[in-house]
Structures are given as C-alpha cells and as structure tokens.
Amino acid sequence: MEKRPLGKTGLRLPVLSFGASSLGAEFRDIDIPEALSCVRVALDHGLDFIDTSPFYGCGMSEVLLGRALQGVPRDRYLLGSKLGRYSSKHFDFSARRVVESVDVSLQRLKVDYLDICLCHDIEFVEMSQIVDETLPALKKIQAQGKVRFVGISGYPMKIFRYVLGHTDLDVVLSYNHYTLQNTMFSDLVPLLKKREVGIMNAAPFSARLLTNAPLPIWHKATEQVRAVARRAAEHCTACGVDIAQLALQYSIANPDMTTCITGSANPGRVAQWAAWAAEPLNEQLVAEVQAILDPIHNWFYIEGRPENNDGL
C-alpha cells in the first residue's frame, strides 16, 4: 500500500485507511466476530491507519476496536479517534469533557496514546468555542503525550476556513467532499498546504451514493441526485466496472489527499478495496462518469448550524 506524508506531522499514512465506524453498526447490524476480523484484514493489506470515534455506535466502535487490536504491536498501526460528538443530538466540546473523552477513548481502545485526535463534527456548535476552549484543552493533552496530533473534522467547508483563520491545526478530516461527484475539498488544498496541515479525506462512496447498494434511510440526497447517480452507476456497469471501484480509485488518486478513509464490517469487502487500490485508474471512464454527474457536481446539503455552512 502506497504511503504519503501527513502535513508536517512526520506521519506517513496509507492512501487507503480503515474507518472503524463500521464496528459501531452505523450502516447495518453486524456480525461481531466478522467485524472484528476486518481490523486484522485491513492491517494485513496495509490499511494501517484506523479512524474511529466515541460517536460510532455510542462507544461500541472503540470498544470492539480495542478488542480487535489486542496482541497487535502498537507500532504496527496508527490510531485516530475524536471527541465532542457522542450521539445524533449530544454534543459537548467543553474543556472538562475533552479531558474525560480522551481518557475514556484510551481506556476503551486499550492504548496509552492516540496518534490523532479530532474535534468531531464541529458544525453543530458555536465555532468560537472550538477555537477558544476545545482546541486549547486538547493541545494541553497533546503536551502530556496522550495525543500526538490534533485537528478538526466535519462536513461544511466553511468550518475549516474559520478555524484555520483563528488557530493552528496539525490535521483536518473532511468527508463526502472529494469524490467523483463532489470535489469541493480540493479548493482548500492550497491553504492547507501553505499551513502544512495534514489532509485526510473520507467517504469515497458518499454514504453509498456512488455504489450499487441501496442508500441508508438517513441519506439526504434529493431525488434528482439519486437519479443522476444511478445513471452513472448504470454506465459503469455497462462498461464492466463497479462504480464503487472507480469511486475509490478516484478518491485516492489525488496526491494532495494523504489518505482516504472508508470502512466495512465485511472482511471480504476490505480485501477487495485493497485490491482495487493497487489497480490503475481508468481515466477515460472517470471523464465519462463525471460528465454524467455534471448536473449534480458539488451538490451538498446543510449539516449542523445553518451559519456554519457555506453560502448561508
């Protein structure tokens, strides 16, 4: 698995990383032994950065990941978790909860430190709190050695510009914004590279929009978006290619994106993704699919507080 440098951190991440949200049953009910085996399969195929959060499964992802990593040497993988979001409606970015959350995550994961810790989905709160309270508290923990590098994650592009306009970050994580359908995250690359901020992308399939699988019931895609995406998938099928393969390969092809994070509770699927990552990208098919997707290029939805979203 190819690796790329992560900003100024000194870390090198695989171009494809394992997202442990799947261990929290975020998309479907899971078979626990099968889900646990995905972690070892990911490591065996070079996906040795693992991303999780206390939000995924209300802690279940961290707990199961801690079990799955038992007996694996700590220097064999890099580990990232998050804080601040604990359920669909429970957010707490207070300094006190920052301290508690990191300690709880370390206990669940059965490790002494996190390589990366992110403030999770900050668009749901007043962003000045993240700058004035949350990140300073997290940086104190970083100085203690419990966390190596800190940053933020979320959906709207506006949150990254705001926080970077007020403080320094080691890393950022964006999702659904560097895919076949939406490339808005690439617009932030010049700023991030100038500041030497590590760039992490997630969700190359846009929560199944760019696959042949049915969308989860909570997906916010409009009927037009769904219809256009189906046409793109049908075109790929007619060309003998799974659109999911093209989507994954496209998202990892950009060298400015250090890594692309995606997860599954199906070990065969994880192995398949690793195989796809090693195959060349069909540039002609990308051009054809993006032409089909052009009517919905850079379509996005509102997430969190309206004022934290672009154009509002």
C-alpha positions as CSV (number, residue, x, y, z in Angstrom):
1,M,0.0,0.0,0.0
2,E,1.4,3.4,-1.0
3,K,2.0,5.8,1.8
4,R,2.0,9.6,1.8
5,P,3.3,12.2,4.3
6,L,0.7,13.9,6.5
7,G,1.5,17.6,6.5
8,K,4.2,18.5,9.0
9,T,3.4,15.7,11.4
10,G,6.1,13.3,10.2
11,L,3.5,10.6,9.9
12,R,3.1,8.6,6.7
13,L,-0.4,7.3,6.1
14,P,-1.6,4.6,3.6
15,V,-3.5,6.1,0.7
16,L,-6.4,3.9,1.9
17,S,-7.2,3.8,5.6
18,F,-9.7,1.7,7.6
19,G,-12.8,3.5,9.0
20,A,-14.0,1.8,12.2
21,S,-17.4,3.4,12.1
22,S,-18.5,0.1,10.6
23,L,-17.7,-1.6,14.0
24,G,-20.3,0.8,15.5
25,A,-23.0,-0.6,13.2
26,E,-23.6,2.8,11.6
27,F,-24.9,1.3,8.4
28,R,-26.4,-2.1,9.3
29,D,-26.5,-4.7,12.0
30,I,-23.1,-6.5,12.2
31,D,-21.8,-9.9,13.0
32,I,-19.3,-9.1,15.7
33,P,-16.7,-11.8,15.0
34,E,-16.8,-10.9,11.3
35,A,-16.5,-7.2,12.1
36,L,-13.5,-7.8,14.4
37,S,-11.8,-9.8,11.7
38,C,-12.0,-6.8,9.4
39,V,-9.4,-5.0,11.5
40,R,-6.8,-7.7,11.0
41,V,-7.6,-8.0,7.3
42,A,-7.2,-4.2,7.0
43,L,-3.8,-4.4,8.7
44,D,-2.7,-7.4,6.6
45,H,-3.5,-5.4,3.5
46,G,-1.6,-2.3,4.5
47,L,-4.5,-0.2,5.8
48,D,-2.6,0.6,9.0
49,F,-4.2,3.9,9.9
50,I,-7.5,3.3,11.7
51,D,-10.1,6.0,12.4
52,T,-12.8,5.8,15.0
53,S,-14.9,8.0,17.3
54,P,-16.9,7.6,20.5
55,F,-19.9,8.7,18.4
56,Y,-19.8,5.5,16.3
57,G,-22.2,3.1,18.0
58,C,-22.2,5.3,21.1
59,G,-18.8,3.9,22.0
60,M,-19.2,0.4,20.5
61,S,-16.7,1.1,17.7
62,E,-13.9,2.0,20.2
63,V,-14.7,-1.0,22.5
64,L,-14.7,-3.5,19.6
65,L,-11.6,-1.9,18.1
66,G,-9.8,-2.3,21.4
67,R,-10.6,-6.0,21.4
68,A,-9.6,-6.4,17.8
69,L,-6.2,-4.8,18.4
70,Q,-5.3,-6.9,21.4
71,G,-2.0,-8.6,20.8
72,V,-1.1,-6.3,17.8
73,P,2.1,-4.4,18.4
74,R,1.4,-0.7,18.9
75,D,4.0,0.2,16.3
76,R,2.2,-1.8,13.6
77,Y,-0.7,0.7,13.3
78,L,-1.6,4.4,13.6
79,L,-4.8,5.2,15.5
80,G,-7.1,8.2,15.4
81,S,-10.2,9.0,17.4
82,K,-12.4,12.0,18.0
83,L,-14.3,13.9,20.7
84,G,-17.2,16.3,21.2
85,R,-20.0,14.3,19.4
86,Y,-21.4,11.4,21.3
87,S,-24.8,10.8,19.6
88,S,-27.0,12.3,17.0
89,K,-28.0,15.1,19.3
90,H,-25.4,15.0,22.1
91,F,-22.5,17.4,21.7
92,D,-20.1,18.5,24.4
93,F,-17.0,20.4,23.4
94,S,-16.3,21.8,26.9
95,A,-12.7,21.6,28.2
96,R,-13.8,19.3,31.0
97,R,-15.3,16.8,28.6
98,V,-12.2,17.0,26.4
99,V,-10.1,15.6,29.2
100,E,-12.7,12.9,30.1
101,S,-13.3,11.9,26.5
102,V,-9.6,11.3,25.7
103,D,-9.2,9.2,28.8
104,V,-12.3,7.2,28.1
105,S,-11.2,6.6,24.5
106,L,-7.8,5.4,25.6
107,Q,-9.4,3.0,28.1
108,R,-11.8,1.6,25.5
109,L,-9.0,1.2,22.9
110,K,-6.6,-0.2,25.4
111,V,-3.7,2.1,24.3
112,D,-1.6,4.7,26.0
113,Y,-1.9,7.4,23.3
114,L,-3.7,8.4,20.2
115,D,-1.8,9.3,17.1
116,I,-4.5,11.7,16.0
117,C,-7.5,13.2,17.9
118,L,-10.1,15.4,16.1
119,C,-12.9,17.6,17.3
120,H,-15.8,15.8,15.7
121,D,-18.5,17.5,13.6
122,I,-17.9,21.0,15.0
123,E,-20.6,22.5,12.7
124,F,-23.2,21.6,15.3
125,V,-21.9,24.1,17.8
126,E,-20.7,27.7,18.0
127,M,-17.3,27.5,16.3
128,S,-15.7,30.1,18.6
129,Q,-16.0,27.5,21.4
130,I,-13.8,25.2,19.3
131,V,-11.1,27.8,18.9
132,D,-11.3,29.4,22.4
133,E,-12.0,26.3,24.6
134,T,-11.9,22.9,22.9
135,L,-8.7,23.1,21.0
136,P,-6.7,24.7,23.8
137,A,-7.8,21.9,26.1
138,L,-6.9,19.3,23.5
139,K,-3.5,20.9,23.0
140,K,-2.8,20.6,26.7
141,I,-3.5,16.9,26.5
142,Q,-1.2,16.8,23.4
143,A,1.6,18.3,25.6
144,Q,1.1,15.5,28.1
145,G,1.7,12.9,25.3
146,K,-1.8,11.3,25.3
147,V,-2.4,12.6,21.8
148,R,0.3,13.2,19.2
149,F,-1.5,15.4,16.7
150,V,-4.8,17.4,16.8
151,G,-7.3,18.8,14.4
152,I,-11.0,19.0,13.4
153,S,-13.4,17.1,11.3
154,G,-16.8,17.9,9.8
155,Y,-18.9,18.4,6.7
156,P,-19.2,22.1,5.7
157,M,-16.1,23.6,4.0
158,K,-16.7,26.8,6.0
159,I,-15.7,25.3,9.3
160,F,-12.1,24.6,8.1
161,R,-11.6,28.1,6.8
162,Y,-13.0,29.6,10.1
163,V,-10.8,27.5,12.4
164,L,-7.6,27.9,10.4
165,G,-8.3,31.7,10.4
166,H,-8.1,31.7,14.2
167,T,-5.6,29.0,15.2
168,D,-3.2,26.3,14.1
169,L,-4.0,22.7,13.4
170,D,-2.0,19.6,12.7
171,V,-4.6,17.8,10.6
172,V,-8.1,18.1,9.2
173,L,-10.6,15.4,8.1
174,S,-13.3,16.1,5.5
175,Y,-15.9,13.6,4.2
176,N,-18.1,13.4,1.1
177,H,-16.2,16.4,-0.4
178,Y,-13.6,14.7,-2.5
179,T,-15.4,12.1,-4.6
180,L,-16.5,11.6,-8.2
181,Q,-19.5,13.8,-7.5
182,N,-18.1,16.5,-5.2
183,T,-14.6,17.9,-5.3
184,M,-15.0,21.0,-3.1
185,F,-12.3,19.8,-0.6
186,S,-9.7,20.3,-3.3
187,D,-10.4,24.0,-3.2
188,L,-8.9,24.1,0.3
189,V,-5.7,22.3,-0.6
190,P,-3.7,25.5,-1.3
191,L,-4.5,26.9,2.1
192,L,-3.8,23.6,3.9
193,K,-0.5,23.0,2.1
194,K,0.6,26.6,2.8
195,R,-0.1,26.0,6.5
196,E,1.4,22.4,6.3
197,V,-1.8,20.9,7.7
198,G,-2.3,17.2,7.1
199,I,-5.1,16.5,4.7
200,M,-7.4,13.5,5.3
201,N,-10.4,12.6,3.1
202,A,-13.1,10.2,4.0
203,A,-16.2,8.6,2.4
204,P,-15.3,8.0,-1.3
205,F,-18.7,6.4,-1.8
206,S,-20.6,9.3,-0.3
207,A,-22.6,7.1,2.0
208,R,-23.3,4.6,-0.8
209,L,-24.4,7.2,-3.3
210,L,-21.6,6.1,-5.6
211,T,-22.2,2.4,-5.3
212,N,-24.9,-0.1,-6.4
213,A,-26.1,-0.6,-2.9
214,P,-29.3,0.9,-1.6
215,L,-28.9,4.2,0.3
216,P,-29.3,4.3,4.1
217,I,-32.7,5.7,5.1
218,W,-31.0,8.8,6.6
219,H,-29.2,9.8,3.3
220,K,-30.0,13.4,2.4
221,A,-29.7,13.1,-1.4
222,T,-32.6,14.5,-3.4
223,E,-34.5,12.6,-6.0
224,Q,-32.5,14.3,-8.7
225,V,-29.2,13.5,-7.1
226,R,-30.2,9.8,-6.7
227,A,-31.4,9.5,-10.3
228,V,-28.2,11.0,-11.7
229,A,-26.0,8.8,-9.5
230,R,-28.0,5.8,-10.7
231,R,-27.3,6.7,-14.3
232,A,-23.6,7.0,-13.5
233,A,-23.6,3.6,-11.9
234,E,-25.5,2.0,-14.8
235,H,-22.9,3.4,-17.2
236,C,-20.1,1.9,-15.2
237,T,-21.9,-1.5,-15.2
238,A,-22.4,-1.3,-18.9
239,C,-18.6,-0.8,-19.2
240,G,-18.0,-3.8,-16.9
241,V,-16.9,-1.8,-13.9
242,D,-18.4,-1.4,-10.5
243,I,-18.9,2.4,-9.8
244,A,-17.6,1.8,-6.3
245,Q,-14.3,0.7,-7.7
246,L,-14.0,3.8,-9.8
247,A,-15.1,6.0,-6.9
248,L,-12.5,4.5,-4.5
249,Q,-9.7,4.7,-7.1
250,Y,-10.6,8.3,-8.0
251,S,-10.5,9.5,-4.3
252,I,-7.1,8.0,-3.6
253,A,-5.5,9.1,-7.0
254,N,-5.0,12.8,-5.9
255,P,-1.6,13.0,-4.3
256,D,-2.7,16.1,-2.3
257,M,-5.0,13.8,-0.3
258,T,-2.8,11.9,2.1
259,T,-5.4,9.2,2.8
260,C,-8.9,8.2,2.1
261,I,-10.8,6.6,4.9
262,T,-13.6,4.1,4.4
263,G,-14.8,1.1,6.4
264,S,-16.8,-2.1,6.3
265,A,-17.8,-4.9,8.7
266,N,-17.3,-7.3,5.8
267,P,-13.7,-8.6,5.6
268,G,-14.0,-9.6,2.0
269,R,-15.0,-6.1,1.1
270,V,-12.0,-4.7,2.9
271,A,-9.7,-7.0,0.9
272,Q,-11.5,-6.1,-2.3
273,W,-10.8,-2.4,-1.6
274,A,-7.1,-3.1,-1.1
275,A,-7.0,-4.9,-4.4
276,W,-8.8,-2.0,-6.2
277,A,-6.3,0.4,-4.7
278,A,-3.5,-1.4,-6.4
279,E,-5.1,-1.3,-9.9
280,P,-4.8,1.6,-12.3
281,L,-7.5,4.3,-12.6
282,N,-9.5,4.3,-15.8
283,E,-9.2,8.0,-16.7
284,Q,-11.5,7.7,-19.7
285,L,-14.3,6.2,-17.6
286,V,-13.8,8.9,-14.9
287,A,-14.3,11.5,-17.6
288,E,-17.5,9.8,-18.9
289,V,-18.9,9.3,-15.4
290,Q,-18.2,12.9,-14.3
291,A,-19.9,14.1,-17.4
292,I,-23.0,12.2,-16.4
293,L,-22.7,13.6,-12.8
294,D,-22.1,17.1,-14.0
295,P,-25.7,18.3,-13.3
296,I,-25.1,17.4,-9.6
297,H,-21.4,18.4,-9.4
298,N,-20.6,19.8,-6.0
299,W,-24.1,19.3,-4.8
300,F,-24.1,19.4,-1.0
301,Y,-26.5,19.5,1.9
302,I,-26.8,21.6,5.1
303,E,-25.3,20.0,8.2
304,G,-25.3,21.4,11.7
305,R,-26.0,25.1,12.4
306,P,-27.0,27.0,9.2
307,E,-24.5,29.7,9.9
308,N,-21.7,27.2,9.9
309,N,-22.5,26.2,6.3
310,D,-21.2,27.7,3.0
311,G,-23.4,30.3,1.3
312,L,-25.5,30.9,4.4
